[in-house]
Amino acid sequence: MPSSTQNPRSGRFRRVVGGVVILGALAVAGSIATGHYFHAAQATATAAAAEPAVPVTVAVIQPRPTTLFDDFSGRLEAVDRVQLRPRVAGAILSTNFTEGALVKSGDILFKIDPAPYSAEVDRAQAQLEAAKARVVFTTSEVERGAQLVGNNIVTKRDFDQRDNANREAIANVKAAEAALQTAKLNLDYTEVRAPVDGRVGRIEVTVGNLVAAGTSSPVLTSLVSVNPIYASFDADEEVVLRALNSIADASGKRGNLDQIPVDMVTSGGLSAKGHIQLIDNQVNGQSGTIRVRAVFGNDDGRLIPGQFARVRMGQPKQQTLVLIDERAVGTDQDKKFVMLVGDDSRAVYRSVTLGGAVDGLRIVTA
């Protein structure tokens, strides 16, 4: 290993951290160079001439527009969550889906014995026909009575009775129509259909079992929508307010939340990009956070409700920042430094202050 004169700051500065040094002016443009050693600025001309030059690789560092993100922990949630219950009583005749499968809105999942409800439809239909026939008869009686009362053949009382009977018959038709509609609805309810697109769960009630109707009835199965999918997380109050202020117009009116960029990575390594759908209307007084909900596309259905996700919420407006590979940064006790190329093409020590990380690079703040 060739020898060289040590920098008065520290002998360890002779080794480049991670084999990378920075060359150039950070404020405007710089360069990154790789190598194993560099010569200290105070080395004598004789020693410098005796030592062979160390080859380095140089890259230019330029300020660039950057979107800053804040990281949060969240959970995936289904947009729609449904517990399917029977709306009519009866025996389960069949199940028409595979547990865990994707289904479409309107697909028949269960069939309840329709026989008693079909009979009820027939009965209601017959009652409606009878009511209509009664209207025809009473209407003719009213018309006949109107002629007779004009000729003083029947009394006004008799005519009023005929008119009331006609009105009652008309009302009975409406009641019969409503009864028929109810009977048809109950018959339709014997086919339990998926109310939304999504993924069904396990079968809770099997074929042959009797089920009751109403809110106290047993759950037949559950259904959750798949696409799109929510990710809910608690964000710091300052982060949320900064994002809201950045999308406000000159009058202070808040812009669309979908201007706020957001992405996520699940515990299984799946990634997606989306946008903010909801920012809650109050701050949690205990934690100082606000509930935020983002929405993501899930066309392939690989994102599953309940999964843990690392969510990143970005600032709507980009900032021009200097970014540097952390391998090019050295440590001098409690300080960070990089090596720059001076006007004489020699390495120059420069202390730096680092900010957060963006895409694997560190922000140089000073």
C-alpha positions as CSV (number, residue, x, y, z in Angstrom):
1,M,0.0,0.0,0.0
2,P,1.5,3.4,-1.0
3,S,2.3,5.8,1.8
4,S,1.1,9.4,2.0
5,T,1.1,12.3,4.5
6,Q,-1.8,12.4,6.8
7,N,-4.4,15.2,6.9
8,P,-4.0,17.1,10.2
9,R,-7.7,16.5,10.9
10,S,-7.5,12.8,11.1
11,G,-5.5,10.0,9.6
12,R,-8.6,8.0,8.9
13,F,-9.6,10.6,6.3
14,R,-7.2,8.9,3.9
15,R,-9.6,6.1,3.4
16,V,-12.8,6.9,1.4
17,V,-16.0,5.7,3.1
18,G,-17.5,3.0,0.9
19,G,-15.0,3.8,-1.8
20,V,-16.8,7.0,-2.9
21,V,-15.8,10.7,-2.6
22,I,-17.6,13.8,-3.8
23,L,-16.0,16.0,-6.4
24,G,-17.4,19.4,-7.3
25,A,-19.4,22.2,-5.7
26,L,-22.4,21.0,-3.8
27,A,-24.3,24.3,-4.0
28,V,-24.3,24.3,-7.8
29,A,-22.8,21.1,-9.3
30,G,-20.3,18.5,-8.0
31,S,-18.8,15.2,-8.8
32,I,-18.6,11.7,-7.2
33,A,-15.4,9.8,-7.5
34,T,-14.6,6.2,-6.4
35,G,-11.2,4.9,-5.3
36,H,-9.4,3.3,-2.3
37,Y,-7.2,6.2,-1.1
38,F,-6.7,9.9,-1.6
39,H,-3.6,12.1,-1.0
40,A,-3.9,14.6,1.7
41,A,-3.8,18.2,0.7
42,Q,-0.7,18.8,2.9
43,A,1.5,16.1,1.3
44,T,4.8,17.4,0.1
45,A,5.5,17.8,-3.6
46,T,8.2,15.2,-3.5
47,A,5.9,12.6,-1.8
48,A,3.1,13.5,-4.2
49,A,5.3,13.0,-7.2
50,A,6.6,9.7,-5.8
51,E,3.2,8.2,-5.3
52,P,1.2,7.1,-8.2
53,A,-2.1,8.8,-8.9
54,V,-5.2,6.9,-7.7
55,P,-7.8,6.5,-10.5
56,V,-11.3,7.6,-9.5
57,T,-14.7,7.6,-11.1
58,V,-16.4,11.0,-11.3
59,A,-20.2,11.8,-11.4
60,V,-21.8,15.2,-11.4
61,I,-24.1,16.2,-8.6
62,Q,-26.9,18.5,-9.7
63,P,-29.9,19.9,-7.7
64,R,-33.1,18.4,-9.0
65,P,-36.8,18.6,-8.4
66,T,-37.7,16.2,-5.6
67,T,-41.0,15.1,-4.0
68,L,-40.6,14.7,-0.2
69,F,-42.5,11.9,1.5
70,D,-43.4,11.0,5.1
71,D,-43.7,7.4,6.1
72,F,-46.6,5.9,8.1
73,S,-47.9,2.5,9.1
74,G,-51.3,1.5,7.9
75,R,-53.8,-1.2,7.2
76,L,-55.6,-2.1,4.0
77,E,-59.4,-2.0,4.2
78,A,-62.2,-3.0,1.8
79,V,-64.3,-0.2,0.4
80,D,-67.4,-2.4,0.8
81,R,-67.9,-5.0,3.5
82,V,-71.1,-7.0,3.5
83,Q,-72.5,-9.7,5.7
84,L,-75.1,-11.6,3.6
85,R,-78.2,-12.5,5.6
86,P,-81.5,-14.1,4.3
87,R,-84.3,-11.6,3.8
88,V,-87.0,-14.4,3.7
89,A,-87.3,-17.6,5.8
90,G,-87.0,-21.0,4.3
91,A,-84.7,-24.0,3.6
92,I,-81.4,-23.5,1.8
93,L,-81.7,-25.3,-1.5
94,S,-78.2,-24.6,-3.0
95,T,-75.0,-22.7,-2.8
96,N,-73.7,-21.4,-6.1
97,F,-70.2,-20.2,-5.5
98,T,-66.7,-21.4,-4.5
99,E,-65.5,-20.2,-1.1
100,G,-62.9,-17.4,-1.5
101,A,-63.8,-16.8,-5.1
102,L,-64.3,-13.5,-6.9
103,V,-67.9,-12.8,-7.7
104,K,-69.7,-10.1,-9.7
105,S,-72.6,-7.9,-8.4
106,G,-75.8,-9.7,-9.1
107,D,-74.4,-13.2,-9.0
108,I,-76.7,-15.7,-7.2
109,L,-74.9,-17.1,-4.2
110,F,-77.6,-19.0,-2.3
111,K,-81.1,-20.2,-3.2
112,I,-83.9,-20.6,-0.6
113,D,-86.9,-22.8,-1.3
114,P,-89.1,-20.6,-3.5
115,A,-92.3,-22.8,-3.5
116,P,-94.2,-21.0,-0.7
117,Y,-93.4,-17.6,-2.1
118,S,-94.3,-18.6,-5.6
119,A,-97.7,-19.7,-4.3
120,E,-98.1,-16.4,-2.5
121,V,-97.4,-14.6,-5.8
122,D,-100.2,-16.6,-7.4
123,R,-102.6,-15.9,-4.6
124,A,-101.8,-12.1,-4.7
125,Q,-102.3,-12.1,-8.5
126,A,-105.7,-13.7,-8.1
127,Q,-106.7,-11.2,-5.4
128,L,-105.7,-8.4,-7.8
129,E,-107.9,-9.8,-10.6
130,A,-110.8,-10.1,-8.2
131,A,-110.3,-6.5,-7.1
132,K,-110.2,-5.3,-10.6
133,A,-113.4,-7.1,-11.4
134,R,-115.1,-5.5,-8.4
135,V,-114.0,-2.1,-9.8
136,V,-115.7,-2.8,-13.1
137,F,-118.9,-3.8,-11.4
138,T,-119.1,-0.9,-9.0
139,T,-118.2,1.6,-11.8
140,S,-121.1,0.4,-13.8
141,E,-123.4,0.7,-10.8
142,V,-122.3,4.3,-10.2
143,E,-123.0,5.1,-13.9
144,R,-126.4,3.4,-13.7
145,G,-127.2,5.1,-10.4
146,A,-126.4,8.5,-11.8
147,Q,-129.1,8.1,-14.5
148,L,-131.6,6.7,-12.1
149,V,-131.1,9.4,-9.5
150,G,-131.6,12.0,-12.2
151,N,-135.0,10.5,-13.0
152,N,-135.8,10.2,-9.2
153,I,-136.0,6.4,-9.5
154,V,-133.3,5.9,-6.8
155,T,-132.6,8.0,-3.8
156,K,-129.5,10.1,-3.3
157,R,-128.6,7.8,-0.4
158,D,-128.6,4.8,-2.7
159,F,-126.4,6.6,-5.2
160,D,-123.9,7.6,-2.5
161,Q,-123.7,4.0,-1.4
162,R,-122.9,2.9,-5.0
163,D,-120.3,5.6,-5.3
164,N,-118.6,4.6,-2.0
165,A,-118.6,1.0,-3.0
166,N,-116.8,2.0,-6.2
167,R,-114.2,4.1,-4.3
168,E,-113.6,1.1,-2.0
169,A,-113.1,-1.2,-4.9
170,I,-110.5,1.1,-6.4
171,A,-108.7,1.2,-3.1
172,N,-108.8,-2.6,-2.9
173,V,-107.1,-2.8,-6.3
174,K,-104.2,-0.6,-5.1
175,A,-103.9,-2.8,-2.0
176,A,-103.9,-5.9,-4.1
177,E,-101.2,-4.5,-6.4
178,A,-99.1,-3.7,-3.3
179,A,-99.6,-7.2,-2.0
180,L,-98.6,-8.7,-5.3
181,Q,-95.5,-6.5,-5.4
182,T,-94.5,-7.7,-1.9
183,A,-95.1,-11.3,-2.9
184,K,-92.8,-10.9,-5.9
185,L,-90.1,-9.2,-3.9
186,N,-90.2,-12.1,-1.4
187,L,-89.9,-14.5,-4.3
188,D,-86.9,-12.6,-5.6
189,Y,-85.3,-12.7,-2.1
190,T,-85.2,-16.5,-2.3
191,E,-82.2,-15.9,-4.6
192,V,-79.5,-14.3,-2.4
193,R,-77.3,-12.3,-4.7
194,A,-74.0,-10.5,-4.4
195,P,-74.7,-6.8,-3.9
196,V,-71.2,-5.7,-5.0
197,D,-68.2,-7.1,-6.9
198,G,-65.7,-8.7,-4.5
199,R,-64.4,-11.8,-2.9
200,V,-66.7,-14.1,-0.9
201,G,-65.7,-15.8,2.3
202,R,-66.6,-19.2,3.7
203,I,-70.1,-20.7,3.7
204,E,-71.6,-20.3,7.1
205,V,-75.0,-22.1,6.5
206,T,-75.0,-25.2,4.3
207,V,-77.7,-26.7,2.1
208,G,-80.8,-28.1,3.9
209,N,-80.7,-25.8,6.9
210,L,-83.7,-23.6,7.7
211,V,-83.0,-19.9,8.1
212,A,-85.1,-17.1,9.5
213,A,-85.4,-13.6,8.0
214,G,-84.4,-10.2,9.4
215,T,-81.5,-8.7,11.2
216,S,-81.4,-11.5,13.7
217,S,-81.0,-14.1,10.9
218,P,-77.7,-16.0,10.6
219,V,-74.9,-14.8,8.3
220,L,-74.8,-16.9,5.2
221,T,-71.4,-15.6,4.1
222,S,-69.3,-12.4,4.0
223,L,-68.3,-10.4,1.0
224,V,-65.6,-7.7,0.6
225,S,-64.9,-5.6,-2.4
226,V,-61.5,-5.9,-4.0
227,N,-61.0,-3.0,-6.4
228,P,-60.3,-0.3,-5.4
229,I,-59.0,-0.8,-1.9
230,Y,-58.4,1.6,1.0
231,A,-55.3,2.1,3.2
232,S,-56.0,3.9,6.4
233,F,-53.2,5.4,8.6
234,D,-52.7,8.0,11.3
235,A,-50.6,10.9,10.1
236,D,-49.0,13.6,12.2
237,E,-51.0,16.8,12.5
238,E,-48.1,18.9,11.1
239,V,-47.7,16.7,8.1
240,V,-51.4,16.8,7.2
241,L,-51.7,20.6,7.7
242,R,-48.6,21.1,5.6
243,A,-50.1,19.0,2.8
244,L,-53.5,20.8,3.0
245,N,-51.8,24.2,2.9
246,S,-49.8,23.3,-0.2
247,I,-53.0,22.5,-2.2
248,A,-54.9,25.6,-1.1
249,D,-55.4,28.4,-3.6
250,A,-54.7,32.1,-3.0
251,S,-58.1,32.5,-1.2
252,G,-57.2,29.7,1.2
253,K,-59.8,27.3,-0.3
254,R,-58.6,23.7,-0.2
255,G,-57.9,22.0,-3.4
256,N,-58.6,18.4,-4.4
257,L,-57.1,15.7,-2.1
258,D,-56.0,13.7,-5.1
259,Q,-53.2,16.2,-5.7
260,I,-51.4,14.7,-2.7
261,P,-49.2,11.8,-3.9
262,V,-49.2,8.6,-2.0
263,D,-47.7,5.2,-2.4
264,M,-47.4,2.1,-0.3
265,V,-45.6,-1.2,0.1
266,T,-47.3,-4.2,1.9
267,S,-45.7,-6.6,4.2
268,G,-45.6,-9.1,1.3
269,G,-43.6,-6.7,-0.8
270,L,-46.4,-5.5,-3.1
271,S,-46.3,-1.9,-4.1
272,A,-49.0,0.5,-5.5
273,K,-49.5,4.2,-6.1
274,G,-52.7,6.0,-5.2
275,H,-54.1,9.2,-3.9
276,I,-55.7,10.6,-0.7
277,Q,-59.4,9.9,-0.5
278,L,-60.2,11.2,3.0
279,I,-58.7,13.3,5.8
280,D,-60.7,13.0,9.0
281,N,-62.5,16.0,10.4
282,Q,-60.7,16.1,13.8
283,V,-57.3,15.6,15.5
284,N,-56.9,12.8,18.0
285,G,-56.2,14.7,21.2
286,Q,-54.1,11.9,22.8
287,S,-51.8,11.1,19.9
288,G,-51.9,14.4,17.9
289,T,-52.6,12.5,14.7
290,I,-55.3,12.7,12.1
291,R,-56.9,9.7,10.5
292,V,-56.1,9.6,6.7
293,R,-57.4,7.2,4.1
294,A,-55.8,6.6,0.7
295,V,-57.3,4.7,-2.2
296,F,-55.4,2.3,-4.5
297,G,-56.2,0.3,-7.6
298,N,-56.3,-3.4,-7.1
299,D,-57.1,-4.8,-10.6
300,D,-55.3,-8.2,-10.0
301,G,-56.8,-8.6,-6.5
302,R,-53.5,-9.3,-4.8
303,L,-54.0,-6.6,-2.2
304,I,-56.0,-8.1,0.7
305,P,-58.0,-6.2,3.3
306,G,-56.3,-6.4,6.7
307,Q,-52.8,-6.5,5.3
308,F,-50.2,-4.3,7.0
309,A,-48.8,-1.6,4.7
310,R,-46.1,1.0,4.8
311,V,-47.7,4.2,3.4
312,R,-45.8,7.2,2.2
313,M,-47.6,10.5,1.9
314,G,-45.8,13.1,-0.3
315,Q,-45.9,16.8,-0.5
316,P,-47.9,18.0,-3.6
317,K,-45.2,20.6,-4.6
318,Q,-41.7,19.5,-5.5
319,Q,-38.6,21.1,-4.0
320,T,-35.2,21.6,-5.7
321,L,-32.7,19.7,-3.6
322,V,-29.2,18.3,-3.7
323,L,-29.2,14.5,-3.2
324,I,-26.1,12.5,-2.5
325,D,-25.3,8.8,-2.2
326,E,-24.7,8.1,1.5
327,R,-21.7,5.9,0.6
328,A,-20.0,9.1,-0.4
329,V,-20.4,10.6,3.1
330,G,-17.7,10.2,5.8
331,T,-17.9,10.6,9.5
332,D,-15.6,12.8,11.6
333,Q,-16.7,12.3,15.2
334,D,-20.1,14.0,15.3
335,K,-19.7,15.6,11.9
336,K,-20.4,14.4,8.3
337,F,-18.2,15.3,5.5
338,V,-17.6,14.8,1.7
339,M,-14.6,15.3,-0.5
340,L,-14.9,17.9,-3.3
341,V,-12.8,18.7,-6.3
342,G,-11.1,22.1,-6.0
343,D,-10.0,24.4,-8.7
344,D,-6.6,22.7,-8.8
345,S,-8.3,19.3,-9.2
346,R,-7.3,18.3,-5.7
347,A,-9.6,16.7,-3.2
348,V,-11.0,19.2,-0.7
349,Y,-12.6,18.4,2.7
350,R,-16.2,19.8,3.1
351,S,-18.5,19.3,6.1
352,V,-22.1,18.8,5.3
353,T,-25.5,18.6,7.1
354,L,-27.8,15.8,5.9
355,G,-31.5,15.7,5.9
356,G,-33.9,12.9,5.2
357,A,-33.7,10.1,2.6
358,V,-35.3,10.1,-0.9
359,D,-35.1,7.1,-3.1
360,G,-32.0,5.8,-1.4
361,L,-30.2,9.1,-1.4
362,R,-29.6,11.6,1.4
363,I,-30.7,15.3,1.2
364,V,-27.9,17.8,1.7
365,T,-29.3,20.7,3.6
366,A,-26.1,22.6,4.2
